[in-house]
Amino acid sequence: MVIVGAGECGARAALALREEGFAGPVTLIGAEPHLPYERPPLSKDTMADDAEPMPRHVASLERLSEAGITHLGSTEVRAIDRQAKRVHLGGTSLDYDKLLLTTGSSPRRLPLAESSRRCVYLRTFDDALAIRTHLRAGIRVLVVGGGFIGLELAASARKSGCPVTVVEAQPRILMRGVPAEIAAILHAAHAAAGVHFFCGKGITAIEDVVAGVRIQLADGHVVEGDLCVIGIGAVPNVALAEAAGLVIDNGVAVDAHLRTSDQNIFAAGDCCSFPLALYGGRRVRLEAWRNAQEQGALAAKNMLGAGESHNAVPWFWSDQYDLGLQIAGLPDEGVETVRREMGEGALILFHLAADGRLVAASGIGQGNSVARDIRLAEMLIAKRAYPPREKLAAADAKLKALLAA
C-alpha cells in the first residue's frame, strides 16, 4: 500500500490500514520534511501562542515505527505508471498494489501579487513560522480574502497587537458556505477588535514600496502594510493525477467508495471531489479537518475491499477571538431558515429543504456553546429528518428528543 501525501488524511489512512488488520508494507510519502501534522492550528495557535510553536503531529515517529509504516519525508512523487502499478520518485521507484492520493490543496495564487516580496501565503507549518516572525505590535498586516484562513489569521494578528486591514472582493466576508447573518456577527467581532474592512472592493495593483506593500483598490482607495497575507481560497493538487490520466472534476474525481477512474487508485481529502448521497449525489470537494480524518479511514477500508460508501455529514468549524462557529451539512441546500436563540448571544440557524427536510445547521456562540446542539443537528441531518419548525425555533425544545422521535 502506497499513500502519496503525508498530511492529516494520508496519515489517518496509513494508521487505519493497520487498525483494519493489513500486515503488508505501508509507505507514506510526503513533500514536507515534517512528520504528519494538523493544519487548523497554523492560523490560530501557531500564530498567537507565547510558547515556541511546534507542529501538532498526527502521529509520532515512534507510533509510525511501531505500526510498521515507512514515512518518506521531503520526497516528491514525479509520476504514476498505472500500467506497471509504480510511482516514480526521481531516481527511484516504488511498486504498489493499491495507491491512495491524499495530495491536499494549495493556496490559490493572486497574479497581481506574484512580483511582491511582501505578499505571502499560508499552507504549511514553515509558512506559519515565517508569518509569525512578523506578528508583533505595530506591524501593519494586510489580509486579502475574507474567508476562514484570512479571518483566523486576522484575529491572531490582532492578538499580537498588529493593525489589520482585510480586503475582500465579495460584498461580504465568508460568502462561501456561511449564512449572511452569522458572517455579520463575525464581521462585528473583528471590527470591535480593531480590524478594518474593505468589502466588495476589487484590486487593481499590488506593489512593494519603501514603507512596505501598497494595494490599489478599484474604487481609488489605497491601503498600505508591512506584510500582506493572501487568502483567496485553495485549489486541489491534481497535477500528478491528471498526468496519469485520471478523471479530474474539481479535484480528482472519485466515486462513493473514494475510488478514482483507476480501480487500483483511491483519493481522499482536499484533493478529491465525491458524490454525496445525502444531497442527491451532488459532487462536492471539502477542505475540512474532519473530512480528511473520515475519508482517510474510509479509503483505508475500501483499499482492503470493504466497499463502504462515504455518508458522513459535512462539518466545518472556526474559532475567532472568543467565538466558535460550527456548520453541519450544506446550508446552500436549504430554501428556508429557522432561527433558534440559545441565550448569551449564541444562535443556531436550521436550514430546511423545500419539503421541510433538515439539510444543514449553522451555529455561533461563545466558545463551544453551540457544539452539542450542532452535533445533534448533524445526527438529524444524517437521518434525513423532518423536525417541526416550531420545535427547532424553541430554545427549550430538546433536539435530542427530536432525534429520538
Contacts in CASP RR format, 6 or more apart in sequence:
PFRMAT RR
TARGET T0000
AUTHOR 0000-0000-0000
METHOD contacts of the structure
MODEL  1
MVIVGAGECGARAALALREEGFAGPVTLIGAEPHLPYERPPLSKDTMADD
AEPMPRHVASLERLSEAGITHLGSTEVRAIDRQAKRVHLGGTSLDYDKLL
LTTGSSPRRLPLAESSRRCVYLRTFDDALAIRTHLRAGIRVLVVGGGFIG
LELAASARKSGCPVTVVEAQPRILMRGVPAEIAAILHAAHAAAGVHFFCG
KGITAIEDVVAGVRIQLADGHVVEGDLCVIGIGAVPNVALAEAAGLVIDN
GVAVDAHLRTSDQNIFAAGDCCSFPLALYGGRRVRLEAWRNAQEQGALAA
KNMLGAGESHNAVPWFWSDQYDLGLQIAGLPDEGVETVRREMGEGALILF
HLAADGRLVAASGIGQGNSVARDIRLAEMLIAKRAYPPREKLAAADAKLK
ALLAA
1 14 0 8 1.000
1 17 0 8 1.000
1 22 0 8 1.000
1 24 0 8 1.000
1 25 0 8 1.000
1 26 0 8 1.000
1 27 0 8 1.000
1 96 0 8 1.000
1 97 0 8 1.000
1 98 0 8 1.000
1 100 0 8 1.000
1 303 0 8 1.000
2 27 0 8 1.000
2 29 0 8 1.000
2 87 0 8 1.000
2 94 0 8 1.000
2 96 0 8 1.000
2 98 0 8 1.000
2 99 0 8 1.000
2 100 0 8 1.000
3 10 0 8 1.000
3 13 0 8 1.000
3 14 0 8 1.000
3 26 0 8 1.000
3 27 0 8 1.000
3 28 0 8 1.000
3 29 0 8 1.000
3 99 0 8 1.000
3 100 0 8 1.000
3 102 0 8 1.000
4 29 0 8 1.000
4 30 0 8 1.000
4 77 0 8 1.000
4 87 0 8 1.000
4 99 0 8 1.000
4 100 0 8 1.000
4 101 0 8 1.000
4 102 0 8 1.000
4 103 0 8 1.000
4 240 0 8 1.000
5 28 0 8 1.000
5 29 0 8 1.000
5 30 0 8 1.000
5 31 0 8 1.000
5 101 0 8 1.000
5 102 0 8 1.000
5 103 0 8 1.000
5 104 0 8 1.000
6 28 0 8 1.000
6 29 0 8 1.000
6 30 0 8 1.000
6 31 0 8 1.000
6 32 0 8 1.000
6 35 0 8 1.000
6 36 0 8 1.000
6 71 0 8 1.000
6 72 0 8 1.000
6 73 0 8 1.000
6 102 0 8 1.000
7 30 0 8 1.000
7 36 0 8 1.000
7 37 0 8 1.000
7 39 0 8 1.000
7 58 0 8 1.000
7 102 0 8 1.000
7 104 0 8 1.000
7 292 0 8 1.000
8 36 0 8 1.000
8 37 0 8 1.000
8 38 0 8 1.000
8 39 0 8 1.000
8 58 0 8 1.000
8 289 0 8 1.000
8 292 0 8 1.000
8 293 0 8 1.000
9 102 0 8 1.000
9 104 0 8 1.000
9 268 0 8 1.000
9 269 0 8 1.000
9 270 0 8 1.000
9 292 0 8 1.000
9 293 0 8 1.000
9 295 0 8 1.000
9 296 0 8 1.000
9 299 0 8 1.000
10 28 0 8 1.000
10 36 0 8 1.000
10 100 0 8 1.000
10 102 0 8 1.000
10 268 0 8 1.000
10 292 0 8 1.000
10 296 0 8 1.000
11 28 0 8 1.000
11 36 0 8 1.000
11 58 0 8 1.000
11 59 0 8 1.000
12 58 0 8 1.000
12 292 0 8 1.000
12 293 0 8 1.000
12 296 0 8 1.000
12 297 0 8 1.000
12 300 0 8 1.000
13 100 0 8 1.000
13 102 0 8 1.000
13 268 0 8 1.000
13 296 0 8 1.000
13 297 0 8 1.000
13 299 0 8 1.000
13 300 0 8 1.000
13 303 0 8 1.000
14 26 0 8 1.000
14 28 0 8 1.000
14 64 0 8 1.000
14 67 0 8 1.000
14 69 0 8 1.000
14 300 0 8 1.000
15 59 0 8 1.000
15 63 0 8 1.000
15 67 0 8 1.000
15 69 0 8 1.000
16 296 0 8 1.000
16 297 0 8 1.000
16 299 0 8 1.000
16 300 0 8 1.000
16 301 0 8 1.000
17 26 0 8 1.000
17 300 0 8 1.000
17 303 0 8 1.000
17 304 0 8 1.000
18 26 0 8 1.000
18 67 0 8 1.000
18 68 0 8 1.000
18 69 0 8 1.000
19 300 0 8 1.000
20 300 0 8 1.000
20 301 0 8 1.000
20 304 0 8 1.000
20 306 0 8 1.000
21 304 0 8 1.000
22 300 0 8 1.000
22 304 0 8 1.000
25 70 0 8 1.000
26 67 0 8 1.000
26 68 0 8 1.000
26 69 0 8 1.000
26 70 0 8 1.000
27 69 0 8 1.000
27 70 0 8 1.000
27 72 0 8 1.000
27 94 0 8 1.000
28 36 0 8 1.000
28 64 0 8 1.000
28 69 0 8 1.000
28 70 0 8 1.000
28 71 0 8 1.000
28 72 0 8 1.000
29 72 0 8 1.000
29 73 0 8 1.000
29 75 0 8 1.000
29 77 0 8 1.000
29 87 0 8 1.000
29 89 0 8 1.000
29 94 0 8 1.000
30 71 0 8 1.000
30 72 0 8 1.000
30 73 0 8 1.000
30 74 0 8 1.000
30 75 0 8 1.000
31 73 0 8 1.000
31 74 0 8 1.000
31 75 0 8 1.000
31 76 0 8 1.000
32 73 0 8 1.000
32 74 0 8 1.000
32 124 0 8 1.000
32 125 0 8 1.000
32 126 0 8 1.000
33 73 0 8 1.000
33 74 0 8 1.000
34 55 0 8 1.000
34 125 0 8 1.000
35 55 0 8 1.000
35 57 0 8 1.000
35 58 0 8 1.000
35 59 0 8 1.000
35 60 0 8 1.000
35 61 0 8 1.000
35 64 0 8 1.000
35 71 0 8 1.000
36 57 0 8 1.000
36 58 0 8 1.000
36 59 0 8 1.000
36 71 0 8 1.000
37 55 0 8 1.000
37 56 0 8 1.000
37 57 0 8 1.000
37 58 0 8 1.000
37 125 0 8 1.000
38 55 0 8 1.000
38 56 0 8 1.000
38 57 0 8 1.000
38 58 0 8 1.000
38 289 0 8 1.000
39 123 0 8 1.000
39 289 0 8 1.000
40 289 0 8 1.000
41 56 0 8 1.000
42 122 0 8 1.000
42 124 0 8 1.000
42 125 0 8 1.000
42 127 0 8 1.000
42 128 0 8 1.000
43 122 0 8 1.000
43 128 0 8 1.000
43 148 0 8 1.000
43 149 0 8 1.000
43 150 0 8 1.000
43 152 0 8 1.000
43 153 0 8 1.000
43 156 0 8 1.000
44 152 0 8 1.000
44 155 0 8 1.000
44 156 0 8 1.000
44 319 0 8 1.000
45 53 0 8 1.000
46 53 0 8 1.000
46 125 0 8 1.000
46 128 0 8 1.000
46 129 0 8 1.000
46 132 0 8 1.000
47 128 0 8 1.000
47 131 0 8 1.000
47 132 0 8 1.000
47 135 0 8 1.000
47 153 0 8 1.000
47 156 0 8 1.000
47 157 0 8 1.000
47 160 0 8 1.000
48 135 0 8 1.000
48 156 0 8 1.000
48 159 0 8 1.000
48 160 0 8 1.000
53 125 0 8 1.000
53 128 0 8 1.000
53 129 0 8 1.000
53 132 0 8 1.000
55 125 0 8 1.000
59 67 0 8 1.000
59 69 0 8 1.000
61 71 0 8 1.000
64 71 0 8 1.000
72 89 0 8 1.000
75 89 0 8 1.000
76 89 0 8 1.000
76 90 0 8 1.000
77 87 0 8 1.000
77 88 0 8 1.000
77 89 0 8 1.000
77 240 0 8 1.000
78 88 0 8 1.000
78 89 0 8 1.000
78 90 0 8 1.000
79 87 0 8 1.000
79 88 0 8 1.000
79 240 0 8 1.000
79 243 0 8 1.000
79 244 0 8 1.000
80 86 0 8 1.000
80 87 0 8 1.000
80 88 0 8 1.000
80 99 0 8 1.000
80 240 0 8 1.000
80 241 0 8 1.000
80 243 0 8 1.000
80 244 0 8 1.000
80 265 0 8 1.000
81 87 0 8 1.000
81 88 0 8 1.000
81 93 0 8 1.000
82 244 0 8 1.000
82 245 0 8 1.000
82 262 0 8 1.000
82 264 0 8 1.000
82 265 0 8 1.000
84 95 0 8 1.000
85 95 0 8 1.000
85 96 0 8 1.000
85 97 0 8 1.000
85 99 0 8 1.000
85 264 0 8 1.000
86 93 0 8 1.000
86 94 0 8 1.000
86 95 0 8 1.000
86 96 0 8 1.000
87 93 0 8 1.000
87 94 0 8 1.000
87 96 0 8 1.000
87 99 0 8 1.000
96 264 0 8 1.000
97 264 0 8 1.000
98 264 0 8 1.000
98 265 0 8 1.000
98 266 0 8 1.000
98 303 0 8 1.000
99 264 0 8 1.000
99 265 0 8 1.000
99 266 0 8 1.000
100 265 0 8 1.000
100 266 0 8 1.000
100 267 0 8 1.000
100 268 0 8 1.000
100 296 0 8 1.000
100 299 0 8 1.000
100 300 0 8 1.000
100 303 0 8 1.000
101 240 0 8 1.000
101 241 0 8 1.000
101 252 0 8 1.000
101 260 0 8 1.000
101 265 0 8 1.000
101 266 0 8 1.000
101 267 0 8 1.000
101 268 0 8 1.000
101 271 0 8 1.000
101 272 0 8 1.000
102 267 0 8 1.000
102 268 0 8 1.000
102 269 0 8 1.000
102 271 0 8 1.000
102 292 0 8 1.000
102 296 0 8 1.000
102 299 0 8 1.000
103 236 0 8 1.000
103 237 0 8 1.000
103 238 0 8 1.000
103 240 0 8 1.000
103 241 0 8 1.000
103 271 0 8 1.000
104 236 0 8 1.000
104 237 0 8 1.000
104 269 0 8 1.000
104 270 0 8 1.000
104 271 0 8 1.000
105 234 0 8 1.000
105 235 0 8 1.000
105 236 0 8 1.000
105 237 0 8 1.000
105 270 0 8 1.000
105 271 0 8 1.000
105 287 0 8 1.000
106 123 0 8 1.000
106 234 0 8 1.000
106 235 0 8 1.000
106 237 0 8 1.000
107 121 0 8 1.000
107 122 0 8 1.000
107 123 0 8 1.000
107 230 0 8 1.000
107 231 0 8 1.000
107 232 0 8 1.000
107 233 0 8 1.000
107 234 0 8 1.000
107 235 0 8 1.000
108 231 0 8 1.000
108 232 0 8 1.000
108 233 0 8 1.000
108 234 0 8 1.000
108 235 0 8 1.000
109 121 0 8 1.000
109 230 0 8 1.000
110 119 0 8 1.000
110 144 0 8 1.000
110 203 0 8 1.000
110 206 0 8 1.000
110 230 0 8 1.000
110 232 0 8 1.000
112 203 0 8 1.000
112 204 0 8 1.000
112 205 0 8 1.000
112 206 0 8 1.000
113 119 0 8 1.000
113 144 0 8 1.000
113 206 0 8 1.000
113 228 0 8 1.000
113 230 0 8 1.000
115 207 0 8 1.000
115 208 0 8 1.000
116 206 0 8 1.000
116 207 0 8 1.000
116 208 0 8 1.000
116 213 0 8 1.000
116 228 0 8 1.000
117 208 0 8 1.000
118 208 0 8 1.000
118 212 0 8 1.000
118 213 0 8 1.000
118 225 0 8 1.000
118 226 0 8 1.000
118 227 0 8 1.000
118 228 0 8 1.000
119 144 0 8 1.000
119 206 0 8 1.000
119 213 0 8 1.000
119 228 0 8 1.000
119 229 0 8 1.000
119 230 0 8 1.000
120 127 0 8 1.000
120 130 0 8 1.000
120 131 0 8 1.000
120 227 0 8 1.000
120 228 0 8 1.000
120 229 0 8 1.000
120 230 0 8 1.000
121 127 0 8 1.000
121 229 0 8 1.000
121 230 0 8 1.000
121 231 0 8 1.000
122 128 0 8 1.000
122 131 0 8 1.000
122 149 0 8 1.000
122 153 0 8 1.000
122 229 0 8 1.000
122 231 0 8 1.000
123 234 0 8 1.000
131 153 0 8 1.000
131 227 0 8 1.000
131 229 0 8 1.000
134 141 0 8 1.000
134 226 0 8 1.000
134 227 0 8 1.000
135 141 0 8 1.000
135 156 0 8 1.000
135 157 0 8 1.000
135 160 0 8 1.000
135 161 0 8 1.000
135 162 0 8 1.000
136 160 0 8 1.000
136 161 0 8 1.000
136 162 0 8 1.000
137 160 0 8 1.000
137 161 0 8 1.000
137 162 0 8 1.000
138 161 0 8 1.000
138 162 0 8 1.000
138 163 0 8 1.000
139 162 0 8 1.000
139 163 0 8 1.000
139 226 0 8 1.000
139 227 0 8 1.000
140 162 0 8 1.000
140 163 0 8 1.000
140 164 0 8 1.000
140 165 0 8 1.000
140 224 0 8 1.000
140 225 0 8 1.000
140 226 0 8 1.000
140 227 0 8 1.000
141 154 0 8 1.000
141 157 0 8 1.000
141 162 0 8 1.000
141 163 0 8 1.000
141 164 0 8 1.000
141 165 0 8 1.000
141 225 0 8 1.000
141 226 0 8 1.000
141 227 0 8 1.000
141 228 0 8 1.000
141 229 0 8 1.000
142 164 0 8 1.000
142 165 0 8 1.000
142 166 0 8 1.000
142 167 0 8 1.000
142 213 0 8 1.000
142 215 0 8 1.000
142 223 0 8 1.000
142 224 0 8 1.000
142 225 0 8 1.000
142 227 0 8 1.000
142 228 0 8 1.000
142 229 0 8 1.000
143 150 0 8 1.000
143 151 0 8 1.000
143 153 0 8 1.000
143 154 0 8 1.000
143 157 0 8 1.000
143 164 0 8 1.000
143 165 0 8 1.000
143 166 0 8 1.000
143 167 0 8 1.000
143 228 0 8 1.000
143 229 0 8 1.000
143 231 0 8 1.000
144 166 0 8 1.000
144 167 0 8 1.000
144 203 0 8 1.000
144 215 0 8 1.000
144 228 0 8 1.000
144 229 0 8 1.000
144 230 0 8 1.000
144 231 0 8 1.000
144 232 0 8 1.000
145 166 0 8 1.000
145 167 0 8 1.000
145 168 0 8 1.000
145 169 0 8 1.000
145 230 0 8 1.000
145 231 0 8 1.000
145 232 0 8 1.000
145 233 0 8 1.000
146 166 0 8 1.000
146 168 0 8 1.000
146 170 0 8 1.000
146 173 0 8 1.000
146 174 0 8 1.000
146 231 0 8 1.000
147 168 0 8 1.000
147 173 0 8 1.000
147 174 0 8 1.000
147 176 0 8 1.000
147 231 0 8 1.000
147 233 0 8 1.000
148 174 0 8 1.000
148 316 0 8 1.000
148 318 0 8 1.000
149 231 0 8 1.000
149 233 0 8 1.000
150 166 0 8 1.000
150 229 0 8 1.000
150 231 0 8 1.000
151 166 0 8 1.000
151 173 0 8 1.000
151 174 0 8 1.000
151 186 0 8 1.000
151 190 0 8 1.000
151 318 0 8 1.000
151 320 0 8 1.000
152 318 0 8 1.000
152 319 0 8 1.000
152 320 0 8 1.000
153 229 0 8 1.000
154 164 0 8 1.000
154 166 0 8 1.000
154 190 0 8 1.000
154 195 0 8 1.000
155 190 0 8 1.000
155 193 0 8 1.000
155 320 0 8 1.000
155 321 0 8 1.000
157 164 0 8 1.000
158 164 0 8 1.000
158 190 0 8 1.000
158 193 0 8 1.000
158 194 0 8 1.000
158 195 0 8 1.000
163 194 0 8 1.000
163 196 0 8 1.000
164 194 0 8 1.000
164 195 0 8 1.000
164 196 0 8 1.000
165 195 0 8 1.000
165 196 0 8 1.000
165 197 0 8 1.000
165 198 0 8 1.000
165 223 0 8 1.000
165 225 0 8 1.000
166 173 0 8 1.000
166 190 0 8 1.000
166 195 0 8 1.000
166 196 0 8 1.000
166 197 0 8 1.000
166 198 0 8 1.000
167 198 0 8 1.000
167 201 0 8 1.000
167 202 0 8 1.000
167 203 0 8 1.000
167 215 0 8 1.000
167 217 0 8 1.000
167 223 0 8 1.000
168 197 0 8 1.000
168 198 0 8 1.000
168 199 0 8 1.000
168 200 0 8 1.000
168 201 0 8 1.000
169 200 0 8 1.000
169 201 0 8 1.000
169 202 0 8 1.000
169 203 0 8 1.000
170 199 0 8 1.000
170 200 0 8 1.000
171 199 0 8 1.000
171 200 0 8 1.000
172 180 0 8 1.000
172 183 0 8 1.000
172 184 0 8 1.000
172 187 0 8 1.000
172 199 0 8 1.000
173 183 0 8 1.000
173 186 0 8 1.000
173 187 0 8 1.000
173 197 0 8 1.000
173 199 0 8 1.000
174 182 0 8 1.000
174 183 0 8 1.000
174 186 0 8 1.000
175 183 0 8 1.000
177 327 0 8 1.000
177 330 0 8 1.000
177 331 0 8 1.000
177 332 0 8 1.000
178 325 0 8 1.000
178 327 0 8 1.000
178 331 0 8 1.000
178 362 0 8 1.000
179 331 0 8 1.000
179 337 0 8 1.000
179 349 0 8 1.000
179 351 0 8 1.000
179 362 0 8 1.000
181 339 0 8 1.000
181 347 0 8 1.000
181 349 0 8 1.000
182 325 0 8 1.000
182 347 0 8 1.000
182 349 0 8 1.000
182 362 0 8 1.000
182 363 0 8 1.000
182 364 0 8 1.000
185 323 0 8 1.000
185 364 0 8 1.000
186 320 0 8 1.000
186 323 0 8 1.000
186 325 0 8 1.000
186 364 0 8 1.000
187 197 0 8 1.000
189 320 0 8 1.000
189 321 0 8 1.000
189 323 0 8 1.000
190 197 0 8 1.000
190 320 0 8 1.000
190 321 0 8 1.000
191 197 0 8 1.000
193 321 0 8 1.000
198 217 0 8 1.000
198 221 0 8 1.000
198 223 0 8 1.000
201 217 0 8 1.000
201 218 0 8 1.000
201 219 0 8 1.000
201 221 0 8 1.000
202 217 0 8 1.000
202 218 0 8 1.000
202 219 0 8 1.000
203 215 0 8 1.000
203 216 0 8 1.000
203 217 0 8 1.000
203 218 0 8 1.000
204 216 0 8 1.000
204 217 0 8 1.000
204 218 0 8 1.000
205 214 0 8 1.000
205 215 0 8 1.000
205 216 0 8 1.000
206 213 0 8 1.000
206 214 0 8 1.000
206 215 0 8 1.000
206 216 0 8 1.000
206 228 0 8 1.000
207 213 0 8 1.000
207 214 0 8 1.000
207 216 0 8 1.000
208 214 0 8 1.000
209 224 0 8 1.000
211 224 0 8 1.000
211 225 0 8 1.000
211 226 0 8 1.000
212 224 0 8 1.000
212 225 0 8 1.000
212 226 0 8 1.000
213 224 0 8 1.000
213 225 0 8 1.000
213 226 0 8 1.000
213 227 0 8 1.000
213 228 0 8 1.000
214 222 0 8 1.000
214 223 0 8 1.000
214 224 0 8 1.000
214 225 0 8 1.000
215 222 0 8 1.000
215 223 0 8 1.000
215 224 0 8 1.000
215 228 0 8 1.000
216 222 0 8 1.000
217 223 0 8 1.000
234 270 0 8 1.000
234 287 0 8 1.000
236 250 0 8 1.000
236 251 0 8 1.000
236 252 0 8 1.000
236 270 0 8 1.000
236 271 0 8 1.000
236 272 0 8 1.000
236 273 0 8 1.000
236 285 0 8 1.000
237 270 0 8 1.000
237 271 0 8 1.000
238 248 0 8 1.000
238 251 0 8 1.000
238 252 0 8 1.000
238 271 0 8 1.000
241 248 0 8 1.000
241 251 0 8 1.000
241 252 0 8 1.000
241 260 0 8 1.000
241 267 0 8 1.000
241 271 0 8 1.000
242 248 0 8 1.000
244 262 0 8 1.000
244 265 0 8 1.000
245 261 0 8 1.000
246 252 0 8 1.000
246 253 0 8 1.000
246 260 0 8 1.000
246 261 0 8 1.000
246 262 0 8 1.000
246 265 0 8 1.000
246 267 0 8 1.000
247 253 0 8 1.000
247 260 0 8 1.000
247 261 0 8 1.000
249 273 0 8 1.000
249 283 0 8 1.000
250 273 0 8 1.000
250 283 0 8 1.000
250 285 0 8 1.000
251 271 0 8 1.000
251 272 0 8 1.000
251 273 0 8 1.000
251 285 0 8 1.000
252 260 0 8 1.000
252 267 0 8 1.000
252 271 0 8 1.000
252 272 0 8 1.000
252 273 0 8 1.000
253 260 0 8 1.000
253 261 0 8 1.000
253 272 0 8 1.000
253 273 0 8 1.000
253 283 0 8 1.000
254 260 0 8 1.000
254 266 0 8 1.000
254 267 0 8 1.000
254 268 0 8 1.000
254 272 0 8 1.000
254 273 0 8 1.000
254 274 0 8 1.000
255 274 0 8 1.000
255 275 0 8 1.000
256 274 0 8 1.000
256 275 0 8 1.000
256 277 0 8 1.000
256 309 0 8 1.000
256 310 0 8 1.000
257 266 0 8 1.000
257 302 0 8 1.000
257 307 0 8 1.000
257 308 0 8 1.000
257 309 0 8 1.000
257 310 0 8 1.000
258 266 0 8 1.000
258 267 0 8 1.000
258 268 0 8 1.000
258 272 0 8 1.000
258 274 0 8 1.000
258 295 0 8 1.000
258 298 0 8 1.000
258 299 0 8 1.000
258 302 0 8 1.000
258 310 0 8 1.000
259 265 0 8 1.000
259 266 0 8 1.000
259 302 0 8 1.000
260 266 0 8 1.000
260 267 0 8 1.000
260 272 0 8 1.000
266 299 0 8 1.000
266 302 0 8 1.000
266 303 0 8 1.000
267 299 0 8 1.000
268 292 0 8 1.000
268 295 0 8 1.000
268 296 0 8 1.000
268 298 0 8 1.000
268 299 0 8 1.000
269 286 0 8 1.000
269 291 0 8 1.000
269 292 0 8 1.000
269 295 0 8 1.000
269 296 0 8 1.000
270 285 0 8 1.000
270 286 0 8 1.000
270 287 0 8 1.000
270 292 0 8 1.000
272 285 0 8 1.000
272 295 0 8 1.000
273 283 0 8 1.000
273 284 0 8 1.000
273 285 0 8 1.000
274 283 0 8 1.000
274 284 0 8 1.000
274 285 0 8 1.000
274 295 0 8 1.000
274 310 0 8 1.000
275 281 0 8 1.000
275 282 0 8 1.000
275 283 0 8 1.000
276 282 0 8 1.000
276 283 0 8 1.000
276 284 0 8 1.000
276 310 0 8 1.000
276 314 0 8 1.000
276 330 0 8 1.000
277 309 0 8 1.000
277 311 0 8 1.000
278 311 0 8 1.000
278 313 0 8 1.000
278 381 0 8 1.000
278 382 0 8 1.000
278 384 0 8 1.000
279 330 0 8 1.000
279 333 0 8 1.000
279 359 0 8 1.000
282 330 0 8 1.000
282 333 0 8 1.000
284 314 0 8 1.000
284 330 0 8 1.000
286 314 0 8 1.000
288 314 0 8 1.000
288 315 0 8 1.000
288 316 0 8 1.000
289 317 0 8 1.000
290 312 0 8 1.000
290 315 0 8 1.000
291 312 0 8 1.000
291 314 0 8 1.000
291 315 0 8 1.000
294 310 0 8 1.000
294 312 0 8 1.000
295 310 0 8 1.000
298 308 0 8 1.000
298 310 0 8 1.000
301 307 0 8 1.000
301 308 0 8 1.000
302 308 0 8 1.000
311 382 0 8 1.000
313 328 0 8 1.000
313 329 0 8 1.000
313 378 0 8 1.000
313 381 0 8 1.000
313 382 0 8 1.000
314 327 0 8 1.000
314 328 0 8 1.000
314 329 0 8 1.000
314 330 0 8 1.000
315 326 0 8 1.000
315 327 0 8 1.000
315 328 0 8 1.000
315 329 0 8 1.000
315 378 0 8 1.000
316 325 0 8 1.000
316 326 0 8 1.000
316 327 0 8 1.000
317 324 0 8 1.000
317 325 0 8 1.000
317 326 0 8 1.000
317 327 0 8 1.000
318 324 0 8 1.000
318 325 0 8 1.000
319 325 0 8 1.000
319 367 0 8 1.000
322 366 0 8 1.000
322 367 0 8 1.000
323 364 0 8 1.000
323 365 0 8 1.000
323 366 0 8 1.000
323 367 0 8 1.000
324 364 0 8 1.000
324 365 0 8 1.000
324 366 0 8 1.000
324 367 0 8 1.000
324 368 0 8 1.000
324 369 0 8 1.000
324 370 0 8 1.000
325 362 0 8 1.000
325 363 0 8 1.000
325 364 0 8 1.000
325 365 0 8 1.000
326 362 0 8 1.000
326 363 0 8 1.000
326 364 0 8 1.000
326 370 0 8 1.000
326 371 0 8 1.000
326 374 0 8 1.000
327 360 0 8 1.000
327 361 0 8 1.000
327 362 0 8 1.000
327 363 0 8 1.000
327 374 0 8 1.000
328 360 0 8 1.000
328 361 0 8 1.000
328 374 0 8 1.000
328 375 0 8 1.000
328 377 0 8 1.000
328 378 0 8 1.000
328 381 0 8 1.000
329 359 0 8 1.000
329 360 0 8 1.000
329 361 0 8 1.000
329 378 0 8 1.000
329 381 0 8 1.000
330 359 0 8 1.000
330 360 0 8 1.000
331 349 0 8 1.000
331 351 0 8 1.000
331 359 0 8 1.000
331 360 0 8 1.000
331 362 0 8 1.000
333 351 0 8 1.000
333 353 0 8 1.000
333 359 0 8 1.000
333 360 0 8 1.000
334 351 0 8 1.000
334 352 0 8 1.000
334 353 0 8 1.000
334 354 0 8 1.000
334 359 0 8 1.000
334 360 0 8 1.000
335 352 0 8 1.000
335 353 0 8 1.000
335 354 0 8 1.000
336 351 0 8 1.000
336 352 0 8 1.000
336 353 0 8 1.000
336 354 0 8 1.000
336 356 0 8 1.000
337 349 0 8 1.000
337 350 0 8 1.000
337 351 0 8 1.000
337 352 0 8 1.000
338 349 0 8 1.000
338 350 0 8 1.000
338 352 0 8 1.000
338 389 0 8 1.000
338 392 0 8 1.000
338 393 0 8 1.000
339 347 0 8 1.000
339 348 0 8 1.000
339 349 0 8 1.000
339 350 0 8 1.000
339 393 0 8 1.000
340 347 0 8 1.000
340 348 0 8 1.000
340 349 0 8 1.000
340 350 0 8 1.000
340 373 0 8 1.000
340 392 0 8 1.000
340 393 0 8 1.000
340 394 0 8 1.000
340 395 0 8 1.000
341 347 0 8 1.000
341 395 0 8 1.000
342 348 0 8 1.000
342 365 0 8 1.000
342 369 0 8 1.000
342 370 0 8 1.000
342 373 0 8 1.000
342 395 0 8 1.000
343 395 0 8 1.000
344 365 0 8 1.000
344 366 0 8 1.000
344 369 0 8 1.000
345 365 0 8 1.000
345 366 0 8 1.000
346 363 0 8 1.000
346 364 0 8 1.000
346 365 0 8 1.000
346 366 0 8 1.000
346 369 0 8 1.000
346 370 0 8 1.000
347 363 0 8 1.000
347 364 0 8 1.000
347 365 0 8 1.000
347 370 0 8 1.000
348 361 0 8 1.000
348 362 0 8 1.000
348 363 0 8 1.000
348 370 0 8 1.000
348 373 0 8 1.000
348 374 0 8 1.000
348 377 0 8 1.000
349 361 0 8 1.000
349 362 0 8 1.000
349 363 0 8 1.000
350 358 0 8 1.000
350 360 0 8 1.000
350 361 0 8 1.000
350 377 0 8 1.000
350 387 0 8 1.000
350 392 0 8 1.000
351 358 0 8 1.000
351 359 0 8 1.000
351 360 0 8 1.000
351 361 0 8 1.000
351 362 0 8 1.000
352 358 0 8 1.000
352 359 0 8 1.000
352 389 0 8 1.000
353 359 0 8 1.000
355 386 0 8 1.000
356 386 0 8 1.000
357 384 0 8 1.000
357 385 0 8 1.000
357 386 0 8 1.000
358 377 0 8 1.000
358 380 0 8 1.000
358 381 0 8 1.000
358 385 0 8 1.000
358 386 0 8 1.000
358 387 0 8 1.000
358 392 0 8 1.000
359 381 0 8 1.000
360 381 0 8 1.000
361 373 0 8 1.000
361 374 0 8 1.000
361 377 0 8 1.000
361 378 0 8 1.000
361 381 0 8 1.000
363 370 0 8 1.000
363 374 0 8 1.000
364 370 0 8 1.000
373 399 0 8 1.000
376 399 0 8 1.000
376 400 0 8 1.000
376 402 0 8 1.000
376 403 0 8 1.000
377 399 0 8 1.000
379 403 0 8 1.000
380 387 0 8 1.000
380 399 0 8 1.000
380 402 0 8 1.000
380 403 0 8 1.000
383 403 0 8 1.000
385 402 0 8 1.000
385 403 0 8 1.000
387 402 0 8 1.000
388 402 0 8 1.000
390 397 0 8 1.000
391 397 0 8 1.000
391 402 0 8 1.000
392 402 0 8 1.000
END
